[in-house]
């Protein structure tokens, strides 16, 4: 291949990749995608909160059990 055909091939490849990436970026930035991100973040936060509360209750129950064993 000579230099001109190589540059043309690279230009075409770049054009096809960039057009595909534009479709992906526009899909990731759509309103539905943002709602999904928000819902996922809310579910993760709620899961963390539930696990924190359960772990705190287990720690409290363990402390109470230890206190009544000593008494």
N, CA, C and O atoms as a GROMACS GRO file, in nm:
protein
  284
    1UNK      N    1   0.084  -0.117   0.000
    1UNK     CA    2   0.000   0.000   0.000
    1UNK      C    3   0.089   0.124   0.000
    1UNK      O    4   0.193   0.129   0.066
    2UNK      N    5   0.045   0.219  -0.074
    2UNK     CA    6   0.121   0.344  -0.069
    2UNK      C    7   0.064   0.434   0.039
    2UNK      O    8  -0.036   0.403   0.104
    3UNK      N    9   0.129   0.545   0.057
    3UNK     CA   10   0.095   0.633   0.170
    3UNK      C   11  -0.046   0.689   0.159
    3UNK      O   12  -0.115   0.702   0.260
    4UNK      N   13  -0.092   0.723   0.038
    4UNK     CA   14  -0.226   0.781   0.022
    4UNK      C   15  -0.336   0.680   0.054
    4UNK      O   16  -0.433   0.714   0.121
    5UNK      N   17  -0.321   0.556   0.009
    5UNK     CA   18  -0.424   0.457   0.037
    5UNK      C   19  -0.426   0.420   0.186
    5UNK      O   20  -0.533   0.392   0.241
    6UNK      N   21  -0.312   0.421   0.250
    6UNK     CA   22  -0.307   0.395   0.394
    6UNK      C   23  -0.380   0.505   0.470
    6UNK      O   24  -0.457   0.477   0.562
    7UNK      N   25  -0.356   0.630   0.432
    7UNK     CA   26  -0.424   0.740   0.498
    7UNK      C   27  -0.574   0.736   0.472
    7UNK      O   28  -0.653   0.767   0.561
    8UNK      N   29  -0.613   0.698   0.352
    8UNK     CA   30  -0.755   0.689   0.320
    8UNK      C   31  -0.820   0.578   0.404
    8UNK      O   32  -0.929   0.595   0.458
    9UNK      N   33  -0.750   0.462   0.414
    9UNK     CA   34  -0.803   0.353   0.495
    9UNK      C   35  -0.816   0.393   0.641
    9UNK      O   36  -0.918   0.364   0.704
   10UNK      N   37  -0.716   0.460   0.696
   10UNK     CA   38  -0.722   0.505   0.834
   10UNK      C   39  -0.834   0.607   0.855
   10UNK      O   40  -0.902   0.605   0.957
   11UNK      N   41  -0.853   0.695   0.758
   11UNK     CA   42  -0.961   0.793   0.766
   11UNK      C   43  -1.097   0.727   0.765
   11UNK      O   44  -1.186   0.767   0.840
   12UNK      N   45  -1.115   0.625   0.680
   12UNK     CA   46  -1.242   0.553   0.676
   12UNK      C   47  -1.265   0.476   0.805
   12UNK      O   48  -1.377   0.473   0.858
   13UNK      N   49  -1.161   0.414   0.856
   13UNK     CA   50  -1.173   0.339   0.981
   13UNK      C   51  -1.209   0.434   1.096
   13UNK      O   52  -1.296   0.403   1.178
   14UNK      N   53  -1.142   0.548   1.101
   14UNK     CA   54  -1.172   0.646   1.205
   14UNK      C   55  -1.316   0.694   1.193
   14UNK      O   56  -1.386   0.709   1.293
   15UNK      N   57  -1.362   0.718   1.070
   15UNK     CA   58  -1.498   0.764   1.049
   15UNK      C   59  -1.601   0.663   1.096
   15UNK      O   60  -1.701   0.700   1.158
   16UNK      N   61  -1.578   0.536   1.067
   16UNK     CA   62  -1.676   0.434   1.110
   16UNK      C   63  -1.673   0.417   1.262
   16UNK      O   64  -1.778   0.401   1.324
   17UNK      N   65  -1.555   0.420   1.321
   17UNK     CA   66  -1.546   0.405   1.467
   17UNK      C   67  -1.609   0.526   1.537
   17UNK      O   68  -1.682   0.509   1.634
   18UNK      N   69  -1.581   0.644   1.489
   18UNK     CA   70  -1.636   0.763   1.554
   18UNK      C   71  -1.788   0.768   1.539
   18UNK      O   72  -1.857   0.814   1.631
   19UNK      N   73  -1.842   0.723   1.426
   19UNK     CA   74  -1.988   0.724   1.413
   19UNK      C   75  -2.052   0.623   1.506
   19UNK      O   76  -2.158   0.648   1.562
   20UNK      N   77  -1.987   0.507   1.524
   20UNK     CA   78  -2.039   0.409   1.619
   20UNK      C   79  -2.030   0.460   1.762
   20UNK      O   80  -2.122   0.439   1.842
   21UNK      N   81  -1.921   0.527   1.794
   21UNK     CA   82  -1.906   0.581   1.928
   21UNK      C   83  -2.007   0.692   1.956
   21UNK      O   84  -2.055   0.706   2.068
   22UNK      N   85  -2.039   0.771   1.855
   22UNK     CA   86  -2.140   0.876   1.873
   22UNK      C   87  -2.274   0.816   1.907
   22UNK      O   88  -2.348   0.870   1.989
   23UNK      N   89  -2.308   0.703   1.844
   23UNK     CA   90  -2.435   0.636   1.876
   23UNK      C   91  -2.433   0.585   2.020
   23UNK      O   92  -2.532   0.598   2.092
   24UNK      N   93  -2.322   0.528   2.061
   24UNK     CA   94  -2.312   0.476   2.198
   24UNK      C   95  -2.320   0.590   2.299
   24UNK      O   96  -2.392   0.580   2.398
   25UNK      N   97  -2.244   0.698   2.274
   25UNK     CA   98  -2.245   0.810   2.367
   25UNK      C   99  -2.383   0.874   2.375
   25UNK      O  100  -2.426   0.915   2.483
   26UNK      N  101  -2.453   0.884   2.263
   26UNK     CA  102  -2.587   0.943   2.267
   26UNK      C  103  -2.683   0.852   2.341
   26UNK      O  104  -2.773   0.900   2.410
   27UNK      N  105  -2.666   0.720   2.329
   27UNK     CA  106  -2.752   0.626   2.403
   27UNK      C  107  -2.722   0.634   2.552
   27UNK      O  108  -2.814   0.630   2.634
   28UNK      N  109  -2.594   0.646   2.588
   28UNK     CA  110  -2.558   0.654   2.730
   28UNK      C  111  -2.603   0.785   2.793
   28UNK      O  112  -2.624   0.791   2.914
   29UNK      N  113  -2.619   0.888   2.714
   29UNK     CA  114  -2.661   1.017   2.765
   29UNK      C  115  -2.810   1.043   2.751
   29UNK      O  116  -2.856   1.154   2.779
   30UNK      N  117  -2.886   0.944   2.708
   30UNK     CA  118  -3.029   0.965   2.689
   30UNK      C  119  -3.100   0.973   2.823
   30UNK      O  120  -3.045   0.936   2.927
   31UNK      N  121  -3.223   1.022   2.821
   31UNK     CA  122  -3.301   1.037   2.944
   31UNK      C  123  -3.327   0.903   3.011
   31UNK      O  124  -3.323   0.893   3.134
   32UNK      N  125  -3.354   0.801   2.931
   32UNK     CA  126  -3.380   0.668   2.988
   32UNK      C  127  -3.256   0.615   3.057
   32UNK      O  128  -3.265   0.558   3.166
   33UNK      N  129  -3.140   0.632   2.996
   33UNK     CA  130  -3.016   0.584   3.056
   33UNK      C  131  -2.988   0.658   3.187
   33UNK      O  132  -2.944   0.596   3.284
   34UNK      N  133  -3.012   0.786   3.190
   34UNK     CA  134  -2.990   0.863   3.312
   34UNK      C  135  -3.086   0.819   3.422
   34UNK      O  136  -3.048   0.814   3.539
   35UNK      N  137  -3.209   0.786   3.387
   35UNK     CA  138  -3.303   0.734   3.485
   35UNK      C  139  -3.257   0.598   3.538
   35UNK      O  140  -3.271   0.568   3.657
   36UNK      N  141  -3.201   0.517   3.450
   36UNK     CA  142  -3.150   0.386   3.493
   36UNK      C  143  -3.030   0.405   3.587
   36UNK      O  144  -3.019   0.335   3.688
   37UNK      N  145  -2.941   0.499   3.554
   37UNK     CA  146  -2.827   0.528   3.642
   37UNK      C  147  -2.875   0.573   3.779
   37UNK      O  148  -2.823   0.529   3.882
   38UNK      N  149  -2.974   0.660   3.780
   38UNK     CA  150  -3.026   0.713   3.906
   38UNK      C  151  -3.092   0.601   3.988
   38UNK      O  152  -3.071   0.593   4.109
   39UNK      N  153  -3.170   0.518   3.923
   39UNK     CA  154  -3.234   0.407   3.992
   39UNK      C  155  -3.131   0.310   4.047
   39UNK      O  156  -3.145   0.261   4.159
   40UNK      N  157  -3.028   0.281   3.970
   40UNK     CA  158  -2.922   0.192   4.016
   40UNK      C  159  -2.850   0.250   4.137
   40UNK      O  160  -2.824   0.179   4.234
   41UNK      N  161  -2.819   0.378   4.131
   41UNK     CA  162  -2.754   0.443   4.244
   41UNK      C  163  -2.843   0.440   4.368
   41UNK      O  164  -2.794   0.417   4.479
   42UNK      N  165  -2.972   0.462   4.351
   42UNK     CA  166  -3.065   0.458   4.464
   42UNK      C  167  -3.073   0.318   4.523
   42UNK      O  168  -3.076   0.303   4.645
   43UNK      N  169  -3.075   0.216   4.439
   43UNK     CA  170  -3.080   0.078   4.489
   43UNK      C  171  -2.952   0.041   4.562
   43UNK      O  172  -2.956  -0.027   4.665
   44UNK      N  173  -2.837   0.084   4.510
   44UNK     CA  174  -2.710   0.057   4.577
   44UNK      C  175  -2.707   0.128   4.712
   44UNK      O  176  -2.666   0.068   4.812
   45UNK      N  177  -2.750   0.251   4.717
   45UNK     CA  178  -2.752   0.326   4.842
   45UNK      C  179  -2.848   0.262   4.942
   45UNK      O  180  -2.816   0.251   5.060
   46UNK      N  181  -2.965   0.218   4.896
   46UNK     CA  182  -3.061   0.153   4.984
   46UNK      C  183  -3.005   0.021   5.036
   46UNK      O  184  -3.022  -0.012   5.154
   47UNK      N  185  -2.938  -0.055   4.950
   47UNK     CA  186  -2.877  -0.180   4.992
   47UNK      C  187  -2.769  -0.158   5.096
   47UNK      O  188  -2.758  -0.232   5.193
   48UNK      N  189  -2.690  -0.055   5.076
   48UNK     CA  190  -2.588  -0.021   5.174
   48UNK      C  191  -2.651   0.019   5.307
   48UNK      O  192  -2.604  -0.021   5.414
   49UNK      N  193  -2.758   0.097   5.301
   49UNK     CA  194  -2.827   0.139   5.423
   49UNK      C  195  -2.885   0.020   5.499
   49UNK      O  196  -2.873   0.012   5.621
   50UNK      N  197  -2.946  -0.072   5.427
   50UNK     CA  198  -3.003  -0.191   5.492
   50UNK      C  199  -2.893  -0.275   5.555
   50UNK      O  200  -2.908  -0.322   5.667
   51UNK      N  201  -2.782  -0.294   5.483
   51UNK     CA  202  -2.673  -0.373   5.540
   51UNK      C  203  -2.612  -0.304   5.661
   51UNK      O  204  -2.573  -0.371   5.757
   52UNK      N  205  -2.604  -0.172   5.660
   52UNK     CA  206  -2.552  -0.098   5.774
   52UNK      C  207  -2.643  -0.115   5.896
   52UNK      O  208  -2.596  -0.137   6.007
   53UNK      N  209  -2.773  -0.104   5.875
   53UNK     CA  210  -2.868  -0.119   5.985
   53UNK      C  211  -2.863  -0.262   6.040
   53UNK      O  212  -2.861  -0.280   6.161
   54UNK      N  213  -2.861  -0.361   5.953
   54UNK     CA  214  -2.856  -0.500   5.999
   54UNK      C  215  -2.728  -0.529   6.078
   54UNK      O  216  -2.731  -0.595   6.181
   55UNK      N  217  -2.616  -0.479   6.028
   55UNK     CA  218  -2.490  -0.499   6.098
   55UNK      C  219  -2.491  -0.428   6.234
   55UNK      O  220  -2.438  -0.481   6.332
   56UNK      N  221  -2.549  -0.310   6.239
   56UNK     CA  222  -2.559  -0.238   6.367
   56UNK      C  223  -2.647  -0.314   6.466
   56UNK      O  224  -2.614  -0.322   6.584
   57UNK      N  225  -2.758  -0.368   6.418
   57UNK     CA  226  -2.846  -0.446   6.506
   57UNK      C  227  -2.776  -0.572   6.555
   57UNK      O  228  -2.793  -0.610   6.671
   58UNK      N  229  -2.698  -0.638   6.469
   58UNK     CA  230  -2.624  -0.756   6.512
   58UNK      C  231  -2.521  -0.720   6.617
   58UNK      O  232  -2.503  -0.792   6.715
   59UNK      N  233  -2.452  -0.609   6.597
   59UNK     CA  234  -2.354  -0.565   6.696
   59UNK      C  235  -2.421  -0.531   6.829
   59UNK      O  236  -2.369  -0.565   6.935
   60UNK      N  237  -2.536  -0.466   6.823
   60UNK     CA  238  -2.610  -0.430   6.944
   60UNK      C  239  -2.658  -0.556   7.016
   60UNK      O  240  -2.648  -0.566   7.138
   61UNK      N  241  -2.710  -0.652   6.939
   61UNK     CA  242  -2.757  -0.777   7.000
   61UNK      C  243  -2.641  -0.853   7.064
   61UNK      O  244  -2.656  -0.911   7.171
   62UNK      N  245  -2.525  -0.852   6.998
   62UNK     CA  246  -2.408  -0.917   7.055
   62UNK      C  247  -2.362  -0.849   7.183
   62UNK      O  248  -2.324  -0.916   7.278
   63UNK      N  249  -2.367  -0.717   7.185
   63UNK     CA  250  -2.328  -0.643   7.305
   63UNK      C  251  -2.426  -0.670   7.419
   63UNK      O  252  -2.385  -0.686   7.534
   64UNK      N  253  -2.555  -0.676   7.388
   64UNK     CA  254  -2.655  -0.706   7.492
   64UNK      C  255  -2.637  -0.849   7.544
   64UNK      O  256  -2.648  -0.872   7.664
   65UNK      N  257  -2.610  -0.943   7.457
   65UNK     CA  258  -2.588  -1.080   7.498
   65UNK      C  259  -2.468  -1.090   7.590
   65UNK      O  260  -2.473  -1.159   7.692
   66UNK      N  261  -2.360  -1.023   7.555
   66UNK     CA  262  -2.241  -1.023   7.639
   66UNK      C  263  -2.268  -0.958   7.775
   66UNK      O  264  -2.216  -1.003   7.877
   67UNK      N  265  -2.347  -0.851   7.776
   67UNK     CA  266  -2.377  -0.781   7.900
   67UNK      C  267  -2.460  -0.870   7.993
   67UNK      O  268  -2.439  -0.869   8.114
   68UNK      N  269  -2.556  -0.946   7.938
   68UNK     CA  270  -2.639  -1.031   8.023
   68UNK      C  271  -2.564  -1.156   8.067
   68UNK      O  272  -2.596  -1.213   8.171
   69UNK      N  273  -2.466  -1.200   7.992
   69UNK     CA  274  -2.385  -1.315   8.035
   69UNK      C  275  -2.299  -1.277   8.154
   69UNK      O  276  -2.279  -1.359   8.244
   70UNK      N  277  -2.250  -1.156   8.157
   70UNK     CA  278  -2.164  -1.112   8.267
   70UNK      C  279  -2.244  -1.080   8.393
   70UNK      O  280  -2.191  -1.087   8.504
   71UNK      N  281  -2.370  -1.046   8.374
   71UNK     CA  282  -2.450  -1.005   8.492
   71UNK      C  283  -2.496  -1.122   8.572
   71UNK      O  284  -2.564  -1.105   8.673
   0.00000   0.00000   0.00000
